[in-house]
Amino acid sequence: QVQFVESGGGLVQPGGSLRLSCAASVTIFSIYAMGWYRQAPGKQRELVAAITSTGTTNYADSLKGRFTISRDNAKNTVYLQMNSLKPEDTAVYYCNFRIVPSGASWGRGTQVTVSS
């Protein structure tokens, strides 16, 4: 069964940075487009960034210029560099496939809290 283990979250002041990591137990990881998602309290989970198997990236409009997604296929890992963090970025961050299969499992996520 596919598993995702997210890490790197924490408490950071507004304007600060964090780098999230997601280790995926996926056979032939390199062929999959991957995504970072987040879920804030009381809100639905949303896609924040995605990266294709060839490294093409795209981002939610509100995050362009602040977040950078990358991947290391040799390590089965996808990263999310987050800069200029704002309180509204507070959420639990998850990774998964860019197209999430019906019934697919999610990891526990990593909590990001932006507060002074």
C-alpha positions, 0 to 999 in steps of 0.5 A: 500500500502506498504511504506518504510521510510528511515532515518539516512543519512547525511554528514560524513567525509571519515572514518566516520560511519552512521546508516540508518534505514528503517521503513516498513508498511508491514503486517507480515514484518518478513517473507520477505527478505529485502534489502538496495539499493543505487543510485549514481548520474548518476548510476543505483540503486544497491543492497548493502546488504540483509537479509533473514527472518531468519537473513542470510545476504549477501553483495556486494563484495566491501562492505563486512566488512564495512556495516552490515545489521540487522532487528528488526521484532518487529519494522518492521525496517531494519538497515544498519550500515556503517563504514569506509565510502568512498567518493564512498559510496555517494548516496541515500540509499533506502530499499525495499524487496530483490525481488522487485515486478514489479511496487512496490513503493520506498521510498524517500530514505536518502542521504549519502554524504561522503566528507571532 
